[in-house]
Each structure stands twice: as structure tokens, then as C-alpha cells.
């Protein structure tokens, strides 16, 4: 047989090519795939509106997450829901008068909180019931006013936010609210925590409980105003409640609860805006869904830890019973 026909000779000829003959490069396709993958993943960051949306989502999440811990610990979840809905007529009236929308929303939120407290002190109706009455009435009033004036502001932008249309004024407003709320909590978090757990002890300790209460309401109203552009009125409750509830399942101390709440809120907000680019969905519902998934994961983890603790304590209890 001819040597060229021998399979061993062919294998040796392929492994040891002649001088001047080069083997084809095989790294080029892998490098092209990696480059295409990175270009695809970084595509949202190439647009200015996506950069602004990501930054605004993170800024709006910080104060909401910090206040979320206090609202959850104090049992004021419905208060955040009430204020987030009650600012709607303030937004519409401010638009009618040519005033800043943020100012109208802030005044309406404070009015809702003050009116609820006034009715609670002068009636036998429970506070959560009064919150439902006040915020549903104010929200319905806002819907009527919006229908009557036929404003150029789309209702979806008010209810669901307009993250992709964020500009420099909204970014500065959210940054100012985040710094203000964080500074206030850094100075008064011990007093607010005592007032949340034991209001009687707070009064005995000569704390101004009224100032703490209305200061918390003002901070919640400011946060709702900051979240108005990010997630809108309907889903502002998600940022005000879910991060704190998630952190409560994982943390043992209030300081760690604050850190976990901020981390969960910022991560879900940024990731929600990022994923909405590829899913072709609205950013606000995507953020709310991710927050719900984070709470579900934390709840499952807490159940697993509880079962593991019961299994670990079972041998010790059996040994004590045997003794």
C-alpha cells in the first residue's frame, strides 16, 4: 500500500504539519461569542434614558427601604398604602394650579395622615378602618378630578410611574429625599425604634412622641413623592413594605434589618429596570415582581432554618427526657 493511504500516516501528517502549513485558529469563534454576549448584556447601558432609570430606581429604593423597616415593626403597613394612594388628588390639584407636582403630593400625604389621626382620637372606629375610609375617598377624588380636567399627563404615568422618562430634576429630587431620610434615621433611629415597640415607655422617657409620629408620617410622604416618578402611586406600597418584611425574616437585629432591606430594595429595583429592557415590560411591575420573589425566597429560607433548628434540638430534648 501507499504510505499516504495508511491511516497512521494520515494521523501523523495531521498532527505534524509540514513547514509553512498552519493549522486553522480555533479561538476566534469563542472570542466572537464572548464579545457578542457582552455587547448584548451591556446594551441597556448604551442609552441615556436607561442610565437615568437605573439611577433613579436605586435612589428611590433607599429611603423607602429604610422606612419600610419602621413601618413593618410598628405595624403601619396600611399607613404606607394609604399615603401612597391619597397623594393622587394633590398631584392633580397641583397640576391644575401650575404648581410642582411633588409639592401637591406631599401636602396631600400629610393631610391624609393628619386627618386619620384626628378621626381616630375623636371616634371609636379603629385606625386601620379610618385609613381605608380616608385613602379610598381621596383616591376616588383624584380620579374624578383627573377625568374632569383632561390633563395632558397620562394616568398610567401617575399610577405606574415613568422611569424611562426620568430627567435631571427627578434625579436631584430623589437624591435629596434619600439623603434627608437617611440622615434623619441616623440621628433618631433609637427613639423611633422605642416609639415603634413601646410608645408608653417612649412617653415615660420624656420623648416627644407626637414629633416622632408626625416626623415619620412626613418622611413617608416625602418617600412616596420620590417614588412617584419611579414606581407610581399603585406600586409605591411595594417599596414601602416588601423590603422590610423580607429583611424581618432574615435579620436578628434592627441594624442588620436596615442593611438587608436596603440591599434587597436596591438590587430588585436595579435588576427590575435592567430586565424590563429585555422583556419589553414596564419597569415598575417588574420591580414589584422581583420584590415578591425575594420575599418568597426569604420566607422559604426562614422555614428551612426553623426546621433545621427543630431537628437539632430533638436529640438534646430526647437526652434530657432520658435523664
Short mmCIF file of the C-alpha atoms (twelve columns), coordinates in Angstrom:
data_MODEL
# 
_entry.id   MODEL 
# 
loop_
_atom_site.group_PDB 
_atom_site.id 
_atom_site.type_symbol 
_atom_site.label_atom_id 
_atom_site.label_alt_id 
_atom_site.label_comp_id 
_atom_site.label_asym_id 
_atom_site.label_seq_id 
_atom_site.Cartn_x 
_atom_site.Cartn_y 
_atom_site.Cartn_z 
_atom_site.pdbx_PDB_model_num 
ATOM 1   C CA . UNK A 1   0.000   0.000  0.000  1 
ATOM 2   C CA . UNK A 2   0.979   3.578  -0.478 1 
ATOM 3   C CA . UNK A 3   2.102   5.337  2.704  1 
ATOM 4   C CA . UNK A 4   -0.441  8.067  2.052  1 
ATOM 5   C CA . UNK A 5   -3.209  5.507  2.286  1 
ATOM 6   C CA . UNK A 6   -2.154  4.353  5.746  1 
ATOM 7   C CA . UNK A 7   -4.390  5.826  8.426  1 
ATOM 8   C CA . UNK A 8   -1.464  6.126  10.854 1 
ATOM 9   C CA . UNK A 9   0.484   8.107  8.313  1 
ATOM 10  C CA . UNK A 10  -2.501  10.424 7.812  1 
ATOM 11  C CA . UNK A 11  -2.827  10.964 11.549 1 
ATOM 12  C CA . UNK A 12  0.900   11.732 11.852 1 
ATOM 13  C CA . UNK A 13  0.662   14.052 8.849  1 
ATOM 14  C CA . UNK A 14  -2.222  15.976 10.507 1 
ATOM 15  C CA . UNK A 15  -0.524  16.237 13.904 1 
ATOM 16  C CA . UNK A 16  2.831   17.289 12.482 1 
ATOM 17  C CA . UNK A 17  2.108   19.568 9.533  1 
ATOM 18  C CA . UNK A 18  4.760   20.491 7.068  1 
ATOM 19  C CA . UNK A 19  6.659   23.683 7.378  1 
ATOM 20  C CA . UNK A 20  4.680   26.606 6.076  1 
ATOM 21  C CA . UNK A 21  1.323   24.892 6.615  1 
ATOM 22  C CA . UNK A 22  -0.570  26.382 9.616  1 
ATOM 23  C CA . UNK A 23  -3.462  24.868 11.469 1 
ATOM 24  C CA . UNK A 24  -6.659  26.946 11.446 1 
ATOM 25  C CA . UNK A 25  -7.217  29.128 14.514 1 
ATOM 26  C CA . UNK A 26  -9.931  27.783 16.808 1 
ATOM 27  C CA . UNK A 27  -10.030 30.574 19.419 1 
ATOM 28  C CA . UNK A 28  -11.635 33.087 17.087 1 
ATOM 29  C CA . UNK A 29  -15.215 31.720 17.274 1 
ATOM 30  C CA . UNK A 30  -15.109 31.584 21.106 1 
ATOM 31  C CA . UNK A 31  -13.843 35.169 21.311 1 
ATOM 32  C CA . UNK A 32  -16.567 36.309 18.919 1 
ATOM 33  C CA . UNK A 33  -19.242 34.621 21.046 1 
ATOM 34  C CA . UNK A 34  -17.910 36.260 24.205 1 
ATOM 35  C CA . UNK A 35  -17.829 39.666 22.552 1 
ATOM 36  C CA . UNK A 36  -21.371 39.276 21.261 1 
ATOM 37  C CA . UNK A 37  -22.578 38.150 24.699 1 
ATOM 38  C CA . UNK A 38  -21.047 41.131 26.480 1 
ATOM 39  C CA . UNK A 39  -22.419 43.501 23.855 1 
ATOM 40  C CA . UNK A 40  -25.877 42.025 24.335 1 
ATOM 41  C CA . UNK A 41  -25.746 42.255 28.148 1 
ATOM 42  C CA . UNK A 42  -24.393 45.803 28.146 1 
ATOM 43  C CA . UNK A 43  -26.831 47.052 25.521 1 
ATOM 44  C CA . UNK A 44  -29.153 48.789 28.058 1 
ATOM 45  C CA . UNK A 45  -26.265 50.879 29.419 1 
ATOM 46  C CA . UNK A 46  -25.668 52.410 25.996 1 
ATOM 47  C CA . UNK A 47  -28.812 54.544 26.277 1 
ATOM 48  C CA . UNK A 48  -29.034 57.657 28.433 1 
ATOM 49  C CA . UNK A 49  -32.643 57.026 29.441 1 
ATOM 50  C CA . UNK A 50  -31.717 53.583 30.800 1 
ATOM 51  C CA . UNK A 51  -28.832 55.031 32.794 1 
ATOM 52  C CA . UNK A 52  -31.157 57.639 34.321 1 
ATOM 53  C CA . UNK A 53  -33.790 54.987 35.033 1 
ATOM 54  C CA . UNK A 54  -31.314 52.717 36.812 1 
ATOM 55  C CA . UNK A 55  -30.006 55.576 38.938 1 
ATOM 56  C CA . UNK A 56  -33.483 56.850 39.815 1 
ATOM 57  C CA . UNK A 57  -34.658 53.362 40.786 1 
ATOM 58  C CA . UNK A 58  -31.710 52.962 43.164 1 
ATOM 59  C CA . UNK A 59  -32.214 56.419 44.696 1 
ATOM 60  C CA . UNK A 60  -35.942 55.889 45.228 1 
ATOM 61  C CA . UNK A 61  -35.354 52.464 46.795 1 
ATOM 62  C CA . UNK A 62  -33.044 53.654 49.595 1 
ATOM 63  C CA . UNK A 63  -35.431 55.864 51.654 1 
ATOM 64  C CA . UNK A 64  -38.343 53.501 51.011 1 
ATOM 65  C CA . UNK A 65  -36.322 50.534 52.293 1 
ATOM 66  C CA . UNK A 66  -35.201 52.402 55.423 1 
ATOM 67  C CA . UNK A 67  -38.733 53.469 56.312 1 
ATOM 68  C CA . UNK A 68  -40.043 50.034 55.405 1 
ATOM 69  C CA . UNK A 69  -38.339 48.569 58.477 1 
ATOM 70  C CA . UNK A 70  -40.073 51.020 60.815 1 
ATOM 71  C CA . UNK A 71  -43.456 50.585 59.147 1 
ATOM 72  C CA . UNK A 72  -43.238 46.792 59.382 1 
ATOM 73  C CA . UNK A 73  -42.038 46.787 63.007 1 
ATOM 74  C CA . UNK A 74  -44.656 49.330 64.075 1 
ATOM 75  C CA . UNK A 75  -47.466 47.613 62.173 1 
ATOM 76  C CA . UNK A 76  -48.126 50.621 59.919 1 
ATOM 77  C CA . UNK A 77  -48.213 48.778 56.607 1 
ATOM 78  C CA . UNK A 78  -51.648 50.161 55.768 1 
ATOM 79  C CA . UNK A 79  -50.427 53.688 56.515 1 
ATOM 80  C CA . UNK A 80  -47.917 53.495 53.679 1 
ATOM 81  C CA . UNK A 81  -50.640 52.173 51.397 1 
ATOM 82  C CA . UNK A 82  -52.988 54.965 52.469 1 
ATOM 83  C CA . UNK A 83  -50.492 57.767 51.872 1 
ATOM 84  C CA . UNK A 84  -49.373 56.355 48.517 1 
ATOM 85  C CA . UNK A 85  -52.987 56.445 47.269 1 
ATOM 86  C CA . UNK A 86  -54.023 59.666 48.987 1 
ATOM 87  C CA . UNK A 87  -51.438 61.820 47.202 1 
ATOM 88  C CA . UNK A 88  -53.309 61.426 43.907 1 
ATOM 89  C CA . UNK A 89  -55.688 64.410 44.366 1 
ATOM 90  C CA . UNK A 90  -52.729 66.532 45.462 1 
ATOM 91  C CA . UNK A 91  -50.952 65.672 42.208 1 
ATOM 92  C CA . UNK A 92  -53.984 66.630 40.119 1 
ATOM 93  C CA . UNK A 93  -54.673 69.876 42.021 1 
ATOM 94  C CA . UNK A 94  -51.023 70.910 41.758 1 
ATOM 95  C CA . UNK A 95  -51.223 70.316 38.001 1 
ATOM 96  C CA . UNK A 96  -54.376 72.463 37.799 1 
ATOM 97  C CA . UNK A 97  -52.739 75.332 39.697 1 
ATOM 98  C CA . UNK A 98  -49.457 75.116 37.824 1 
ATOM 99  C CA . UNK A 99  -47.519 74.136 40.955 1 
ATOM 100 C CA . UNK A 100 -44.846 71.435 41.306 1 
ATOM 101 C CA . UNK A 101 -46.417 68.006 41.421 1 
ATOM 102 C CA . UNK A 102 -44.135 66.976 44.291 1 
ATOM 103 C CA . UNK A 103 -45.459 69.784 46.490 1 
ATOM 104 C CA . UNK A 104 -49.079 68.800 45.907 1 
ATOM 105 C CA . UNK A 105 -48.351 65.151 46.598 1 
ATOM 106 C CA . UNK A 106 -46.515 65.965 49.831 1 
ATOM 107 C CA . UNK A 107 -49.323 68.169 51.151 1 
ATOM 108 C CA . UNK A 108 -51.968 65.562 50.272 1 
ATOM 109 C CA . UNK A 109 -49.990 62.826 52.017 1 
ATOM 110 C CA . UNK A 110 -49.658 64.866 55.198 1 
ATOM 111 C CA . UNK A 111 -53.356 65.769 55.026 1 
ATOM 112 C CA . UNK A 112 -54.288 62.082 54.820 1 
ATOM 113 C CA . UNK A 113 -52.129 61.170 57.818 1 
ATOM 114 C CA . UNK A 114 -53.332 64.124 59.902 1 
ATOM 115 C CA . UNK A 115 -56.980 63.515 59.074 1 
ATOM 116 C CA . UNK A 116 -56.672 59.851 60.015 1 
ATOM 117 C CA . UNK A 117 -55.139 60.747 63.381 1 
ATOM 118 C CA . UNK A 118 -57.795 63.411 64.035 1 
ATOM 119 C CA . UNK A 119 -60.654 60.983 63.356 1 
ATOM 120 C CA . UNK A 120 -59.002 58.265 65.450 1 
ATOM 121 C CA . UNK A 121 -58.802 60.467 68.545 1 
ATOM 122 C CA . UNK A 122 -62.450 61.564 68.235 1 
ATOM 123 C CA . UNK A 123 -64.234 58.340 67.323 1 
ATOM 124 C CA . UNK A 124 -64.461 54.706 68.360 1 
ATOM 125 C CA . UNK A 125 -63.540 53.442 64.906 1 
ATOM 126 C CA . UNK A 126 -60.214 51.616 64.664 1 
ATOM 127 C CA . UNK A 127 -57.316 53.378 62.966 1 
ATOM 128 C CA . UNK A 128 -56.886 50.848 60.157 1 
ATOM 129 C CA . UNK A 129 -60.564 51.250 59.257 1 
ATOM 130 C CA . UNK A 130 -60.211 55.029 59.191 1 
ATOM 131 C CA . UNK A 131 -57.166 54.733 56.951 1 
ATOM 132 C CA . UNK A 132 -59.192 52.703 54.471 1 
ATOM 133 C CA . UNK A 133 -62.005 55.276 54.515 1 
ATOM 134 C CA . UNK A 134 -59.710 58.276 54.085 1 
ATOM 135 C CA . UNK A 135 -57.373 56.945 51.391 1 
ATOM 136 C CA . UNK A 136 -60.158 55.398 49.303 1 
ATOM 137 C CA . UNK A 137 -62.095 58.660 49.390 1 
ATOM 138 C CA . UNK A 138 -59.065 60.772 48.477 1 
ATOM 139 C CA . UNK A 139 -58.017 58.393 45.709 1 
ATOM 140 C CA . UNK A 140 -61.528 58.459 44.229 1 
ATOM 141 C CA . UNK A 141 -61.477 62.270 44.400 1 
ATOM 142 C CA . UNK A 142 -58.217 62.270 42.468 1 
ATOM 143 C CA . UNK A 143 -59.715 60.050 39.764 1 
ATOM 144 C CA . UNK A 144 -62.696 62.386 39.385 1 
ATOM 145 C CA . UNK A 145 -60.504 65.482 39.170 1 
ATOM 146 C CA . UNK A 146 -58.250 63.820 36.611 1 
ATOM 147 C CA . UNK A 147 -61.247 62.914 34.460 1 
ATOM 148 C CA . UNK A 148 -62.716 66.418 34.663 1 
ATOM 149 C CA . UNK A 149 -59.633 68.466 33.809 1 
ATOM 150 C CA . UNK A 150 -58.459 66.163 30.973 1 
ATOM 151 C CA . UNK A 151 -54.814 66.837 31.662 1 
ATOM 152 C CA . UNK A 152 -52.029 66.013 29.236 1 
ATOM 153 C CA . UNK A 153 -50.386 63.819 31.914 1 
ATOM 154 C CA . UNK A 154 -51.234 60.204 31.160 1 
ATOM 155 C CA . UNK A 155 -52.900 58.365 34.019 1 
ATOM 156 C CA . UNK A 156 -50.526 55.414 33.640 1 
ATOM 157 C CA . UNK A 157 -47.556 57.681 34.347 1 
ATOM 158 C CA . UNK A 158 -49.112 58.683 37.678 1 
ATOM 159 C CA . UNK A 159 -50.266 55.242 38.716 1 
ATOM 160 C CA . UNK A 160 -47.352 53.160 37.375 1 
ATOM 161 C CA . UNK A 161 -44.546 55.707 37.175 1 
ATOM 162 C CA . UNK A 162 -42.430 56.826 34.256 1 
ATOM 163 C CA . UNK A 163 -38.917 55.616 34.986 1 
ATOM 164 C CA . UNK A 164 -37.802 55.701 31.382 1 
ATOM 165 C CA . UNK A 165 -38.716 59.381 31.148 1 
ATOM 166 C CA . UNK A 166 -36.638 60.439 34.159 1 
ATOM 167 C CA . UNK A 167 -34.620 63.627 33.842 1 
ATOM 168 C CA . UNK A 168 -32.169 65.588 35.978 1 
ATOM 169 C CA . UNK A 169 -34.813 67.249 38.231 1 
ATOM 170 C CA . UNK A 170 -36.277 63.877 39.244 1 
ATOM 171 C CA . UNK A 171 -32.809 62.516 39.973 1 
ATOM 172 C CA . UNK A 172 -31.926 65.507 42.153 1 
ATOM 173 C CA . UNK A 173 -35.256 65.272 43.981 1 
ATOM 174 C CA . UNK A 174 -34.834 61.581 44.725 1 
ATOM 175 C CA . UNK A 175 -31.233 62.096 45.828 1 
ATOM 176 C CA . UNK A 176 -32.266 64.891 48.209 1 
ATOM 177 C CA . UNK A 177 -35.042 62.768 49.746 1 
ATOM 178 C CA . UNK A 178 -32.700 59.800 50.133 1 
ATOM 179 C CA . UNK A 179 -30.063 61.905 51.919 1 
ATOM 180 C CA . UNK A 180 -32.661 63.613 54.141 1 
ATOM 181 C CA . UNK A 181 -34.396 60.402 55.222 1 
ATOM 182 C CA . UNK A 182 -31.103 58.580 55.801 1 
ATOM 183 C CA . UNK A 183 -29.755 61.452 57.907 1 
ATOM 184 C CA . UNK A 184 -32.954 61.662 59.982 1 
ATOM 185 C CA . UNK A 185 -32.923 57.935 60.678 1 
ATOM 186 C CA . UNK A 186 -29.231 58.004 61.556 1 
ATOM 187 C CA . UNK A 187 -29.944 60.666 64.197 1 
ATOM 188 C CA . UNK A 188 -33.255 59.396 65.605 1 
ATOM 189 C CA . UNK A 189 -33.402 55.656 64.886 1 
ATOM 190 C CA . UNK A 190 -33.162 54.678 68.561 1 
ATOM 191 C CA . UNK A 191 -36.034 56.986 69.522 1 
ATOM 192 C CA . UNK A 192 -38.119 55.841 66.575 1 
ATOM 193 C CA . UNK A 193 -37.447 52.198 67.416 1 
ATOM 194 C CA . UNK A 194 -38.508 52.703 71.048 1 
ATOM 195 C CA . UNK A 195 -41.623 54.538 69.901 1 
ATOM 196 C CA . UNK A 196 -42.421 51.695 67.495 1 
ATOM 197 C CA . UNK A 197 -42.066 48.912 70.090 1 
ATOM 198 C CA . UNK A 198 -43.309 50.646 73.258 1 
ATOM 199 C CA . UNK A 199 -44.992 54.069 72.915 1 
ATOM 200 C CA . UNK A 200 -45.769 54.187 76.648 1 
ATOM 201 C CA . UNK A 201 -42.110 53.741 77.546 1 
ATOM 202 C CA . UNK A 202 -41.219 56.391 74.982 1 
ATOM 203 C CA . UNK A 203 -43.539 58.885 76.706 1 
ATOM 204 C CA . UNK A 204 -42.182 57.956 80.135 1 
ATOM 205 C CA . UNK A 205 -38.657 58.542 78.809 1 
ATOM 206 C CA . UNK A 206 -39.639 62.170 78.038 1 
ATOM 207 C CA . UNK A 207 -39.549 61.683 74.300 1 
ATOM 208 C CA . UNK A 208 -41.700 63.918 72.123 1 
ATOM 209 C CA . UNK A 209 -43.831 61.090 70.733 1 
ATOM 210 C CA . UNK A 210 -46.028 63.463 68.728 1 
ATOM 211 C CA . UNK A 211 -42.998 64.870 66.917 1 
ATOM 212 C CA . UNK A 212 -41.704 61.355 66.255 1 
ATOM 213 C CA . UNK A 213 -45.095 60.229 64.930 1 
ATOM 214 C CA . UNK A 214 -45.648 63.147 62.592 1 
ATOM 215 C CA . UNK A 215 -41.996 63.161 61.584 1 
ATOM 216 C CA . UNK A 216 -42.391 59.552 60.474 1 
ATOM 217 C CA . UNK A 217 -45.527 60.489 58.528 1 
ATOM 218 C CA . UNK A 218 -43.706 63.375 56.845 1 
ATOM 219 C CA . UNK A 219 -40.825 61.063 55.904 1 
ATOM 220 C CA . UNK A 220 -43.254 58.540 54.410 1 
ATOM 221 C CA . UNK A 221 -44.939 61.303 52.416 1 
ATOM 222 C CA . UNK A 222 -41.581 62.516 51.100 1 
ATOM 223 C CA . UNK A 223 -40.646 58.976 50.132 1 
ATOM 224 C CA . UNK A 224 -43.912 58.494 48.273 1 
ATOM 225 C CA . UNK A 225 -43.220 61.714 46.382 1 
ATOM 226 C CA . UNK A 226 -39.760 60.424 45.461 1 
ATOM 227 C CA . UNK A 227 -41.256 57.093 44.370 1 
ATOM 228 C CA . UNK A 228 -43.913 58.801 42.265 1 
ATOM 229 C CA . UNK A 229 -41.642 59.000 39.224 1 
ATOM 230 C CA . UNK A 230 -40.056 55.615 39.845 1 
ATOM 231 C CA . UNK A 231 -42.922 53.191 40.520 1 
ATOM 232 C CA . UNK A 232 -46.020 55.382 40.663 1 
ATOM 233 C CA . UNK A 233 -48.778 55.509 43.240 1 
ATOM 234 C CA . UNK A 234 -50.045 51.949 42.941 1 
ATOM 235 C CA . UNK A 235 -46.733 50.174 43.362 1 
ATOM 236 C CA . UNK A 236 -45.145 52.553 45.876 1 
ATOM 237 C CA . UNK A 237 -46.535 50.274 48.562 1 
ATOM 238 C CA . UNK A 238 -44.247 47.513 47.268 1 
ATOM 239 C CA . UNK A 239 -41.131 49.565 48.034 1 
ATOM 240 C CA . UNK A 240 -42.541 50.714 51.375 1 
ATOM 241 C CA . UNK A 241 -43.458 47.284 52.740 1 
ATOM 242 C CA . UNK A 242 -41.833 44.331 50.975 1 
ATOM 243 C CA . UNK A 243 -38.127 45.148 51.670 1 
ATOM 244 C CA . UNK A 244 -38.753 45.498 55.403 1 
ATOM 245 C CA . UNK A 245 -40.857 42.335 55.526 1 
ATOM 246 C CA . UNK A 246 -38.131 40.442 53.656 1 
ATOM 247 C CA . UNK A 247 -35.404 41.689 55.982 1 
ATOM 248 C CA . UNK A 248 -37.509 40.842 59.042 1 
ATOM 249 C CA . UNK A 249 -37.413 37.177 58.061 1 
ATOM 250 C CA . UNK A 250 -33.616 37.148 57.809 1 
ATOM 251 C CA . UNK A 251 -32.282 39.603 60.409 1 
ATOM 252 C CA . UNK A 252 -31.993 39.328 64.185 1 
ATOM 253 C CA . UNK A 253 -31.068 42.940 64.909 1 
ATOM 254 C CA . UNK A 254 -32.566 46.195 63.700 1 
ATOM 255 C CA . UNK A 255 -29.271 47.409 62.233 1 
ATOM 256 C CA . UNK A 256 -28.895 44.306 60.113 1 
ATOM 257 C CA . UNK A 257 -32.541 44.586 59.154 1 
ATOM 258 C CA . UNK A 258 -31.896 48.074 57.763 1 
ATOM 259 C CA . UNK A 259 -28.910 46.840 55.748 1 
ATOM 260 C CA . UNK A 260 -30.730 43.820 54.316 1 
ATOM 261 C CA . UNK A 261 -33.789 45.899 53.471 1 
ATOM 262 C CA . UNK A 262 -31.718 48.459 51.542 1 
ATOM 263 C CA . UNK A 263 -29.782 45.727 49.739 1 
ATOM 264 C CA . UNK A 264 -32.960 43.900 48.683 1 
ATOM 265 C CA . UNK A 265 -34.723 47.073 47.551 1 
ATOM 266 C CA . UNK A 266 -31.795 48.459 45.539 1 
ATOM 267 C CA . UNK A 267 -30.968 45.088 43.964 1 
ATOM 268 C CA . UNK A 268 -34.573 44.352 42.944 1 
ATOM 269 C CA . UNK A 269 -35.105 47.894 41.650 1 
ATOM 270 C CA . UNK A 270 -31.972 47.967 39.513 1 
ATOM 271 C CA . UNK A 271 -32.458 44.408 38.290 1 
ATOM 272 C CA . UNK A 272 -36.127 45.097 37.513 1 
ATOM 273 C CA . UNK A 273 -35.262 48.069 35.307 1 
ATOM 274 C CA . UNK A 274 -32.491 46.072 33.618 1 
ATOM 275 C CA . UNK A 275 -34.694 43.053 32.898 1 
ATOM 276 C CA . UNK A 276 -37.577 45.202 31.653 1 
ATOM 277 C CA . UNK A 277 -35.350 46.262 28.745 1 
ATOM 278 C CA . UNK A 278 -35.096 42.667 27.510 1 
ATOM 279 C CA . UNK A 279 -38.613 41.575 28.496 1 
ATOM 280 C CA . UNK A 280 -40.210 44.637 26.862 1 
ATOM 281 C CA . UNK A 281 -42.233 45.225 30.047 1 
ATOM 282 C CA . UNK A 282 -42.949 48.195 32.297 1 
ATOM 283 C CA . UNK A 283 -40.186 48.682 34.900 1 
ATOM 284 C CA . UNK A 284 -42.492 49.210 37.915 1 
ATOM 285 C CA . UNK A 285 -44.377 45.872 37.716 1 
ATOM 286 C CA . UNK A 286 -41.088 44.085 37.039 1 
ATOM 287 C CA . UNK A 287 -39.613 45.605 40.210 1 
ATOM 288 C CA . UNK A 288 -42.671 44.578 42.230 1 
ATOM 289 C CA . UNK A 289 -42.496 41.002 40.922 1 
ATOM 290 C CA . UNK A 290 -38.813 40.731 41.863 1 
ATOM 291 C CA . UNK A 291 -39.566 42.067 45.346 1 
ATOM 292 C CA . UNK A 292 -42.252 39.417 45.731 1 
ATOM 293 C CA . UNK A 293 -39.822 36.714 44.613 1 
ATOM 294 C CA . UNK A 294 -37.244 37.979 47.112 1 
ATOM 295 C CA . UNK A 295 -39.801 37.778 49.920 1 
ATOM 296 C CA . UNK A 296 -40.767 34.256 48.843 1 
ATOM 297 C CA . UNK A 297 -37.118 33.177 48.895 1 
ATOM 298 C CA . UNK A 298 -36.595 34.721 52.345 1 
ATOM 299 C CA . UNK A 299 -39.726 33.020 53.648 1 
ATOM 300 C CA . UNK A 300 -38.580 29.645 52.324 1 
ATOM 301 C CA . UNK A 301 -35.147 30.175 53.895 1 
ATOM 302 C CA . UNK A 302 -36.699 31.027 57.259 1 
ATOM 303 C CA . UNK A 303 -38.818 27.864 57.128 1 
ATOM 304 C CA . UNK A 304 -35.747 25.775 56.316 1 
ATOM 305 C CA . UNK A 305 -33.851 27.335 59.230 1 
ATOM 306 C CA . UNK A 306 -36.743 26.661 61.614 1 
ATOM 307 C CA . UNK A 307 -36.911 23.010 60.581 1 
ATOM 308 C CA . UNK A 308 -33.152 22.629 60.906 1 
ATOM 309 C CA . UNK A 309 -33.280 24.147 64.399 1 
ATOM 310 C CA . UNK A 310 -36.066 21.770 65.451 1 
ATOM 311 C CA . UNK A 311 -34.089 18.784 64.151 1 
ATOM 312 C CA . UNK A 312 -31.007 19.945 66.028 1 
ATOM 313 C CA . UNK A 313 -32.928 20.375 69.280 1 
ATOM 314 C CA . UNK A 314 -34.660 16.985 69.016 1 
ATOM 315 C CA . UNK A 315 -31.661 14.851 70.209 1 
ATOM 316 C CA . UNK A 316 -30.983 17.200 73.119 1 
ATOM 317 C CA . UNK A 317 -34.602 17.106 74.311 1 
ATOM 318 C CA . UNK A 318 -34.652 13.308 73.989 1 
ATOM 319 C CA . UNK A 319 -31.476 13.059 76.056 1 
ATOM 320 C CA . UNK A 320 -32.976 15.283 78.770 1 
ATOM 321 C CA . UNK A 321 -36.121 13.170 78.867 1 
ATOM 322 C CA . UNK A 322 -33.995 10.015 79.201 1 
ATOM 323 C CA . UNK A 323 -32.112 11.503 82.140 1 
# 
